[in-house]
Amino acid sequence: MQKRHLIALSGMLTLLLLGVVYAWSVFAGPMEKEFSWQRSQTSMAFSICMSMFCIGGLISGILQKKFSSRVALWGCALAMGTGFCLASRVTSLTALYLTYGLLVGLGVGLAYNAVLSTVLRWFPDRTGFISGLLMMAFGFGGMVLGASGSLLVKAIGWRLTFFAIGVVFPVVILLCSTVMAPPKAGQLCAENSAACGGQKREDITASLMLRRPSFWIFFAWSSLLSAAGLMLIAHSVPFMAGMAIGADEAALLAGIVSVCNGFGRVIVGGLYDKIGRARVMLLVGAGFCIAGGILLYALRMGDIKLAVAGFVLTGLSFGGVLPMNAVFIRSFYGESNYPINFSMVNMVLIVASFLGPYVAGLLHGTSGSYAPMTIFIIMLGSLGTVLTIVLNKCREAREYGI
């Protein structure tokens, strides 16, 4: 096995464990029952966690500029371990926000950036596919660890489950960090000559990147389409439940979005390597437009099969957004400042997490139907397509043919 394949596997395992943050609903229920907390109160812990995830990514980029990716992973192990262990002792919402929200979110952000920044440098020849694999591992972590976490909570309670995660996960992350290092000069070519080709990209600092229209065009594209995906994910269960099926069946069918989101990350990543950035971005935008149309028609006809088809296409389209974040920053702005630049584009998650679910809830509350939400998804997909066309006219896209 080549060293870069071992590093990729270590990165996937690390991101799989970090995906435990997406299993928050498994732990929130028992806490609400024990302390009589409201869902809006426990949801704030997840919102804080996601915000700190973005801030942790920025700190990780700064650390990697001065030290190495391993330092960021060590910081993750410390913050995540401390956060989960202290969270196992909480009796107040404030303590929950500080432990799970602040510390765990910070730790996940530190490692997420470090893993993506390091592993992608080993695969310049397969950037899209590898970024898709890594993103899939992160997404599947929520499903795999959510299911196993639910069993643990039933068996030993949420407190011991938190403590076990706080002890075991950091140890595994520290073990994975031992092989996590960028390639040295000439090392990559010695292992795989195909990885040495490609046109040299200009290295752009974060401050200069933030002054370029190309960054803000892509930031808007990623924010809008991420919001479209999160919009349906956040409301998938009530969407299905509104089509006259049982609660259990609705929950099962709603999971299709998350499953297809995971597979979509690999599929779209592979397509990027084959057909390029511009065509992939157009496909993702068009996918949301078509998915929104299918969902709107399914609602009007009461057709569950059509709704499932819309869920599948939405999940696949949404799966294409996060891998594009990773490969866009590298292809447009180079590798030297990648960790910090990558952390900047990940701020789209803050925008999308509030824009998508909130607007969907507002539209449903005022209309009593999810039809306006599906129309909004079509609008977001259309805007994404327009932004892709505009981005293709930027200097970087013309100069490097990307």
N, C-alpha and C positions, 0 to 999 in steps of 0.2 A: 504493500500500500504506500502510495506517495504521501509525503508529509502533508501536502495541502489537503488531501482527502481526510486524513486524521484530524486536521484542524477544522475542516468543515463539519465532521461528525461531532466534534467537541462543541462547536458553535451551536449545532442543532440541539444537542442535549441541554446546553445551557439555556437556550431560548425556550425549549419545551418546559423547563422548570419555571422560568420567569413567567410563562403563560398562566401560572396559578392566579395571577391578579384578575384574570377574566372569569374566574370561578367564584367571584365575590358573593353572588346570590346564594351559593350553597351555605356560606357561613352567616350571611345576614339574617336568614330566617330564624335559626336558633337563638341568636342574640336578641332579636325583636321579641321573641317569645319569653326569654328569661327576664329582660329588663323593661318590657312593654314599650319599646321604642317604636317610632313610626318609620315607615319605609323611606319617607323623605329625609329623615335624620340619618339613617344608615347609608342611604345613597350618597350623602355628602362625603362620607369616608372614601367612597370609590371615586368621586369627582376630585377630591384632594389628591388621591393616589395618582390619577391620570395627569393632573397638573404637575405634580412633583416628578412624574415620569419624564415629562418634557424638560423640566429644569435639570433633572439628573443627567439627561442626555447632553445638555449644554455643558455641565460641569465635567462630564466624561470627556468631551471634546477638548476642553482646556487641559485636563490632566494628561491626555494622550499626546498633546503638543509638547508638554514639558517632560513627561516621564514615559510611560508605556501603557498599552492596553491592560497589562496585568495589574497595574496599580488600580485602574478603574474596577476591575473584577474583584480585587481584594476589598475595595470600598463597598462593592455590592454585597459581598458575603457578610461584611460587618454590619451594614445598614439593614439588610434584609433579615439576617439572623436576629439582630437586636430587636427589630421591629416586630417580628412574629412572636418572639419569646415574651416581650413586654405586652403585646396585644393579648396573649393568653391569660393575662392577669387583670385586664381592664374591668372597671365597674362604672365608667362614665363615658359619655360621648366624646368629651374633650380628650380623654386618654386614648380613645379609639382613633380619633383624628390625628393625634400626634404620633402614634405608633404605627398602625396600619397605613393611614393616609400619608403621613409625611415620610417616615423612615422606609417603609416597604416600597412606596412609589419612587423615592430617591434611589434606592438600591437597584430597582428594576431598570430605571433609566440609565444608570451608570453602566450596567452590563450590556444592555441592548445596543447602545451606541458602540461600545468597545468591540462586541462580537461582529457586528455588521462591518465596522470600519476595518477590522483586521482580516476577516475571512474574504471579503470581496477583493482585497489586494492580491490574494493568491489566485484569483480566477478572472483576470482581465479578458480572457477568451470566452468565458461563459458567465458573464456578470448577471444577466437576466435570470438564467436558470438557477444559479446558486442563491441569488437574493430571494427568489421565489421559494426555494426549499427552506431557507432560514425563516422566512415569514410564515410559511406553512407550519413549521415546528412551533413557532410562537403562538399561532392561532389555535392549533390542535392542543396546546398545553391547557387551554381553558376547558376543552371538552374532556380530555383524558383525566386531568387532575380534578376536574369538577366531579366526574363520576366516582373516582376513587376517594376524593375528599368527602363526598356525601356518605359513602360507606363508613369511612373512619369516624365521621361526626356521629353517626348512628351507633357505632360500636363503642367509642371512647369519649365522645363529647367534643364540642368545638374548642375548648381550652387545651386539651391534650393534643388535638390535631394541630392547632396553631404552634404549640411548643415543638411537636415533632418536626413540622416543616421548618421551624426556626433553627433546628439542630442539624437535620439531615441535608437540606437543600444547600446551605452554605458550604458544607464539606464537599459535596459533589461539584459545586461551582469552582471551589479552590482547586480541586483535582483537574478540572478542565482548563483552568487558567495556566497550568504548567506547560501546556503545548501552544497556548495562544500568543503568538508573536508574528509580526509582519515579516515578509521575506526580505532577506539581505540582498545587497546588490549582486546580481548574477545568479542568485540561488534559484529563482523561479525559472529562468531560461535553462538552467542545468537540468531541472526536473521535467520540464515540459516546454519544448521549443515553440509549440503552438500558442502558448500564453504570452509570447514576447512580441507578437505582431501588433498592428494597429497604429493609427496616427497619434502622435504626441499631442496631448491636450495642454492648453494653457493653464497654469496653476493660479487660481484666484483666491485672494484672502476673503474672509467673511465680510469685512467692511466694504470691500469693492463689490462683492457679490450682491450685497443688499442695495447697491446703487444701480444694479443692472435691471432693466425691464424684464429680461428673460426670467429672472428669479421670481418676481412678483406675479408674472403671468402664470408660471407653473404653480406657485403657491396658491393662487386663486383656483386653478384647475383641480389641484389635489384637495383643497378645502371643500369645494362645492361637491365633488363626486364622493368624497369621504362622508360628507353630510348626507348625501343621498343613500349611501349604504347603511349608515348608522340609523337613519330615519326608519328604514324598514326593519332592521334588526331589533330596535328598541320597541317596535309595535307589532312584531310578527305574530305573537301569540294572540292578542286581541283581534288582529286582522283576520286570522284564520277562525277564531272563535265566533266572529261575526258572520260566518258563512254556514251557520246552523250545523256545526259538528261539535262533538264533545270536547271537554277541556283537555283530556289526555291526548286525543288525536290532534288537537290544535297545537299543543306543545311539541309533539313529535314532528309534525309537518313544518312547524316554525324553525326547527333545528336544521332544516335543509339549507337555509341561508348561510348558517355558520359553516356547515360541512363544505358547501360549494365555494365559500369564501376561502377556505383553506386550500382546496384543490386549484382554485382559480389563480392563486399566487404562483404556483408552479407552472401552470399552463401559460399564463401571460408572461411570466419570466422567460420561459422557453421561446415564446413567440418573439420577444424582444431580441433575442440572439439571432433569430431567423429573418425577421422582416423589419426590424429597427424601431426606434422610439416613436417617430411620427405616426406610423401606421397603427402601432399598438394603442397610442393615446386616442386616436380616432375610433378604434374598435371599442375601447372602454366607454367612451362617451356615447357612441351609438348603442352599445349594449344597455346602458341605463335608459335611453329613450325607448327602445323596443320593450324592455322589461316593464317600464311604467305603463306603456300602452296595453300590454298583455294584462297587467294587474287591474287596470281600469276596466277593461272589457270583462275580466273575470268577475269583478264586483257587480257589474250591471247584469250579467247573465247568471250569477250565482254558481259559476262553474269552478269546482275545487281543483280539477285537473289543470285548468288554465292558470289558476292561482299558484299551483306548485311549479308550473313551468316558469311563471314570472319570478318566483322565489329562486329557482335554480339560476336563471339568467342574471338576476340582481346579485346573487352571491358570487358568481363567476366574474362579473364586471367589477364588483367591489374588491375582489381578490387581486385585481390588476393595479390598484392604486398604490398600495404600500410598496411593492417591489419597484414601481416606477420612481417613487421618492428616492430610493437608494441609488438606482442606476442613473437617474437624471443628474443628481449632484456630482457624481463622479465624471460623467461624460461631458458636462458643460463646464465644470470648474476645476477639474484635475484632482490629484490624489494628495498633494502635500498638505492641504488644509481640509481634507475630507471630514475628519471627525467633528470639527466645529461647524462646518458648512452643513453637514447632515443633520446636526442637532437643530439648526435653524429651520429647515424644512419640516421637521417633525412637529413643530409648533402648530401645524395644521390640525393636529388632533384636538387641541384645545378649542379651536374655532369650530371644527366639525362636531365635536361631542355636545356642544351647546346649540349650534345651529340646527342640526338634523333632528334629534329627538324632541327638542323644545318646539320647533315649528310644526312638526307632525302632530304633537299633542294639541297645540293651539288650533290648527286647522280642523282636527277632529272635534275639539271642544265646541267650536263655533258652528260646525256644519252637522255634527252627529254622524258623519260618514268618513271613510278613509279614501273616498274618491278624490278629494282635493289634494291629499298627500301624493297619490299616484300621478296626478297632473304636475305637481311640484317636482317630482322625480324626473318627469319628462323634460321640464324646463331646465333643471340642473344638468341633465345629460346634454341638452342642446347647447347650453352655455359652455359646457366643457368642450364640445366639438368646435365651437367658435374660437375659444381660447387656444385650442391646439393649432388651428389655422393661423392665428395671430403669432403664436410662438414660432411656427415654422419660418416666419419672415424675419426673425431676430438674427443679428449678425452671427452669433455662435452657431446656430443651426445651419446657416448657409456656408460658413467657413469650414466646418468640420463634417458637414453632411450628416448631421444627427437629428 
